[in-house]
Amino acid sequence: MKSGFVNIIGNPNVGKSTLMNALVGERLSVITAKSQTTRHRIFGIVNGDDYQIVYSDTPGLIKPAYKLQESMVKAARSALSDADILLYVTDILETSDKNPDILSIVQQSEVPLLLILNKIDISNQEQVEELVEKWQGIFPKAEIFPTSALLKFNLDNLFNRILELLPENPPYFDQDQLTDRPERFFVTEIIRGAILENYQKEIPYSVEPVVEEFKEEANIIRIRTVIYVERDSQKGILIGHKGASLKQVGMQARKDLEIFFEKKVFLEMFVKVAQDWRNRPDSLKSFGYEL
């Protein structure tokens, strides 16, 4: 039996979550065009007859500006220390000098390194070949996989190589387990994803949805959530004129939840202010962040 942790790291917005979801075959990580979408480390578990792959999506590697981002960076760095296989994701738009500290840490890693050159669907053969040569110079031991996670191009070859590199181990999780996160976690992620897609500037980064009630009945799931913001002005923007903006988010989130759970969903959402929660350790801990 083969089993191991395949940890996905890289800078923000290079397609880590898209890659994770494509490899797992489920939408576990929030995907939007905005950076810093992933806040937590999320496991996605793929089981076969004689293998178990535990993929790990991580927040983008950034220089933290407040305590929430410090927690995100801690989650990302933890993936460097417990990997059996490391997937370093970059894309055809990113420059190799963007985050030299992390490059140095990855270069010193002893575990097998697969470098994913993502988004080649918006590139050309000549540019891809130049970037492969450049990244091979930075990571001489890495195997490089030009891919398009969005179009699932070259993911079969990547998957087969991961299987070959997996160490001999008993499985870490039950065979029918898809992720390490509870259902409530994905409710908050889906709501946060809808907010990210419907608001601009600071609002998406200042919200934290919390599930207060999750009741699954025979034909419907009833969910009550509170969305916390940092200031009263943000609360007004989030709700919108006569509640129109929040209603739009609720409609989108409910549809996505029904797809995720394959069941009818009744969703209630309320907005409350938790002053400066992104910089308060007590608030961050209560929201499930590790400090």
C-alpha positions in Angstrom: 0.0 0.0 0.0 1.3 3.4 -0.9 0.2 6.5 1.0 1.6 10.0 1.5 1.2 13.8 1.7 1.4 15.7 -1.6 1.6 19.4 -0.6 0.8 22.2 -3.0 2.7 25.5 -2.4 3.4 28.7 -4.3 2.7 32.4 -4.5 -0.9 33.7 -4.6 -3.0 33.4 -7.7 -0.9 30.9 -9.6 -3.7 28.3 -9.7 -3.0 26.2 -6.6 -6.6 25.7 -5.7 -7.6 25.0 -9.3 -4.9 22.3 -9.4 -6.0 20.8 -6.1 -9.6 20.6 -7.1 -8.7 19.1 -10.5 -6.5 16.4 -8.9 -9.1 15.5 -6.2 -12.0 15.7 -8.6 -14.0 17.8 -6.2 -14.5 21.5 -5.5 -12.8 21.7 -2.0 -10.9 25.0 -2.4 -12.4 28.4 -3.1 -11.4 29.6 -6.6 -11.7 33.2 -7.6 -9.7 35.7 -9.7 -8.6 37.5 -6.5 -5.4 36.6 -4.6 -5.3 35.4 -1.0 -8.5 33.4 -1.6 -7.3 30.4 0.4 -7.0 31.1 4.1 -6.6 27.6 5.6 -4.7 24.5 4.8 -7.1 22.0 3.3 -6.6 18.3 2.7 -8.2 16.5 -0.3 -7.9 12.7 -0.1 -7.8 10.5 -3.2 -8.2 6.7 -2.6 -7.4 3.8 -4.9 -7.2 0.1 -4.4 -3.5 0.2 -3.4 -2.9 3.9 -2.7 -4.0 7.0 -0.8 -2.9 10.5 -1.9 -3.5 13.3 0.7 -3.3 16.5 -1.3 -2.8 19.7 0.7 -3.8 23.1 -0.6 -2.2 26.0 1.2 -2.6 29.8 1.3 -0.3 31.7 -1.0 3.1 32.6 0.3 3.0 36.3 1.2 4.6 38.8 3.5 2.0 39.2 6.2 0.6 42.7 7.0 -1.7 41.6 9.9 -2.3 38.6 12.2 -4.7 36.8 9.9 -2.0 36.7 7.2 0.5 35.6 9.7 -1.7 32.6 10.4 -2.1 32.0 6.6 1.7 32.0 6.1 2.2 29.6 9.1 -0.2 27.2 7.4 1.7 27.5 4.1 5.1 27.0 5.7 3.9 23.9 7.6 3.4 22.3 4.2 7.1 22.5 3.6 8.0 20.5 6.6 5.6 17.4 6.4 5.5 16.7 2.6 6.3 13.3 1.1 6.1 15.0 -2.4 6.2 18.8 -2.9 4.3 20.5 -5.8 5.6 24.0 -6.3 3.1 25.8 -8.5 4.1 28.8 -10.7 2.6 30.1 -13.9 3.7 31.6 -17.2 3.1 35.1 -15.9 5.1 34.9 -12.7 8.7 36.1 -12.4 11.2 33.8 -10.7 12.4 36.5 -8.2 9.0 37.1 -6.7 9.6 35.4 -3.4 13.3 34.5 -3.0 13.1 33.4 0.6 10.6 30.6 -0.2 12.7 29.6 -3.3 15.6 29.1 -1.0 13.7 27.0 1.4 12.3 24.8 -1.4 15.8 24.4 -2.9 17.0 23.0 0.4 14.1 20.5 0.7 15.1 16.8 0.4 11.7 15.5 -0.7 10.8 14.9 -4.4 9.9 18.2 -6.0 7.5 18.5 -9.0 7.4 22.0 -10.4 4.0 22.8 -12.0 4.3 25.5 -14.7 0.6 26.4 -14.9 -1.6 28.3 -17.3 0.2 27.3 -20.4 -3.1 27.6 -22.3 -2.5 31.4 -22.4 1.1 31.0 -23.6 3.0 29.5 -26.6 5.5 26.8 -27.1 8.5 29.1 -27.3 7.7 30.8 -24.0 7.0 27.6 -22.2 10.3 26.1 -23.3 12.2 29.3 -22.1 10.5 29.1 -18.7 11.1 25.4 -18.3 14.8 26.1 -18.9 14.8 29.0 -16.5 13.1 27.0 -13.7 15.3 24.0 -14.2 18.2 26.3 -13.5 16.6 27.4 -10.2 15.5 23.9 -9.2 18.0 21.4 -10.8 16.5 18.4 -9.0 12.9 19.3 -9.9 10.8 17.5 -12.5 8.9 20.2 -14.4 5.3 19.7 -15.7 3.9 22.3 -18.0 0.1 22.2 -17.3 -3.2 23.9 -17.5 -5.1 23.0 -14.3 -8.1 24.9 -15.7 -8.2 22.7 -18.8 -6.8 19.6 -17.0 -4.0 19.5 -19.5 -1.1 17.1 -18.6 -2.6 16.2 -15.2 -2.7 12.5 -16.1 1.1 12.5 -16.5 1.4 14.4 -13.2 -0.9 12.0 -11.4 1.1 9.0 -12.7 4.4 10.5 -11.5 2.9 11.2 -8.1 1.8 7.6 -7.8 5.3 6.4 -8.7 6.9 8.7 -6.0 4.5 7.8 -3.2 6.2 6.0 -0.3 5.1 2.7 1.1 2.8 3.5 4.0 -0.6 2.4 5.5 -3.4 4.9 4.7 -3.7 7.9 7.0 -7.5 8.3 6.6 -10.6 6.1 6.0 -11.1 4.9 2.5 -14.4 6.8 2.1 -13.1 10.1 3.5 -12.7 13.0 1.0 -11.2 15.7 3.2 -10.2 16.4 6.8 -12.6 19.4 7.1 -16.2 19.1 8.4 -19.3 20.1 6.3 -19.6 23.4 8.1 -16.2 24.5 6.9 -17.2 24.2 3.3 -20.4 26.2 4.0 -18.2 29.1 5.1 -15.8 28.6 2.2 -18.7 28.7 -0.4 -20.2 31.8 1.2 -16.8 33.5 1.3 -16.3 32.6 -2.4 -19.6 34.2 -3.3 -18.5 37.4 -1.4 -15.2 37.4 -3.2 -16.9 37.3 -6.5 -19.5 40.0 -5.7 -17.5 42.7 -3.9 -14.4 44.8 -4.6 -11.5 46.3 -2.6 -11.3 45.5 1.1 -14.7 44.0 1.7 -13.9 40.4 0.7 -10.8 40.3 2.8 -12.6 41.7 5.9 -15.3 39.0 6.2 -15.4 35.8 8.1 -18.6 33.6 7.8 -19.5 31.4 10.7 -22.1 28.6 10.7 -24.3 28.9 13.8 -26.8 26.2 12.8 -26.6 23.2 10.4 -29.6 20.9 10.4 -29.8 18.2 7.8 -33.3 16.8 7.2 -34.5 14.2 4.8 -35.1 16.6 1.8 -33.3 19.8 2.9 -30.4 21.2 4.8 -31.2 24.3 6.9 -28.2 26.6 7.6 -28.0 29.8 9.6 -24.8 31.8 9.3 -23.3 35.0 10.6 -20.9 37.0 8.5 -18.5 39.0 10.6 -16.9 42.2 9.3 -14.5 44.6 11.0 -16.4 47.9 10.8 -19.9 49.3 10.7 -19.2 50.8 7.3 -18.4 47.4 5.9 -21.6 46.0 7.3 -23.6 48.6 5.3 -21.7 47.8 2.1 -22.1 44.1 2.6 -25.9 44.3 3.1 -26.4 46.9 0.4 -29.5 49.1 -0.3 -32.5 47.4 1.2 -30.5 44.2 1.6 -30.1 43.7 -2.2 -26.3 43.0 -2.1 -26.5 40.4 0.6 -29.5 38.8 -1.1 -27.5 38.4 -4.3 -24.7 36.7 -2.3 -27.2 34.4 -0.6 -28.7 33.3 -3.9 -25.3 32.5 -5.4 -24.1 30.7 -2.2 -27.3 28.7 -1.9 -27.0 27.4 -5.5 -23.3 26.5 -4.9 -24.2 24.7 -1.6 -27.0 22.7 -3.3 -24.4 21.6 -6.0 -21.9 20.7 -3.2 -24.3 18.8 -1.0 -26.5 17.5 -3.8 -29.6 18.5 -1.8 -31.9 21.5 -1.3 -30.6 24.2 1.0 -32.4 26.8 3.1 -29.8 29.5 3.9 -30.1 32.4 6.4 -27.4 35.0 6.6 -26.9 37.8 9.1 -24.1 40.4 9.4 -22.4 41.4 12.6 -19.3 43.6 13.4 -16.3 42.1 15.2 -14.0 45.1 15.5 -10.6 44.6 13.9 -10.9 40.8 14.1 -8.1 40.2 11.6 -5.6 41.6 14.2 -7.1 40.1 17.3 -5.7 36.7 18.5 -8.9 35.9 20.4 -11.1 36.5 17.4 -8.8 34.5 15.1 -8.7 31.6 17.4 -12.5 31.5 17.8 -12.7 31.5 14.0 -10.4 28.5 13.8 -7.1 30.0 12.8 -3.8 28.7 14.3 -1.5 31.4 15.6 
